[in-house]
Amino acid sequence: MLIGMTPQVRSYLASIGRRGGRKSRRRLDPEVARGMVRVREARRAFRRFHATCFWYCDPDYVVTSGDVRWVAEQLMKHGGRLGWQIGASLRCQSPGRDSHAAH
């Protein structure tokens, strides 16, 4: 307990703490969480391999869930051994969507 904290202050802090805790807890379906991880990893790979695999794309392009399979394919074609490994792991995780046109 902090020195000099009145019961009113203590009560107020407890009430906002409870409210914040309730709002910040979100429940994610495991499949949604895996999808978020897939997109995050694809975005990271896009930035890391931009010069070798995605040089023709805008460097500020934001990879979406529909792009994960495309990113994996480009990595496996043009990313060398490390790119192939990352692309293969993305492809294994990716649902059967191929919604990416041309960039």
Steps between C-alpha positions, in 0.01 A plus 500: 500500500625844415564736787232765529245326277152574618225238488326703227810497278549131565137428408526709182818325385342162570192588294694620194729200529204263486350684203826500309555134570158409367543699180852382426419130521405368164447143408646383174400191319816289451458512121474881506814520716690271260387716209629812672837332555510390132438856380757642740764251380415568133532875558835450667622282211373753243708774662804279551506362145369807319817559298525142375141377471269800499708774338218581257253572783457815701721458809216642710250243374309345790473121469154367583374152579417452132865564409662241727502224239640737236776617737586136573520415129724798422729416789529141385578606139740788559607505864780247504517230762384718789217646294395150398492387862294801611269467200449130567407568861254770390355272237452216745308732731301669224142401424426419135446858387660646193331836470808696398498638149806678367696766684 
